[in-house]
Amino acid sequence: MSLTSEQARAVSACVREHAAGLGARITVAIVDGGGHVLVVDRMDGAPPLSARIAPAKASSVALFHRDGGELVRLQQAWPALFAQLDQVAGTPIIAGAGSRLIRRGDVVVGAIAVSGSAPEHDDVCAEIGLVSVRSAVSD
């Protein structure tokens, strides 16, 4: 079963609420298992570039089936390969904090990425998103 647009919007709302509590202004992006955008939600005051970074991070995580931290380690190990991946993938590949896979069991059904705040806030917000996915899916 795939992640629905309705579920993605509910998750985004939960992440935005948490970010606001931290005083962070962020963009949340949620993609399906193929890296296709379901939601891009930029908070008022979030950096303009975050609206492009978050979907690219989410798509990258979904396409590689690896969370952002693991993707960063791969990028550091093979910088020449990562420098060319944009051309092969047909989309920007960005490894970074605040990006997580969304799984149902062992199946990747999507990814969430947060951009615009400090890396630790992006990470916390992405984790909150994963918790809320579990809640949204069980409803």
Disulfide bonds with the S-S distance in Angstrom:
none
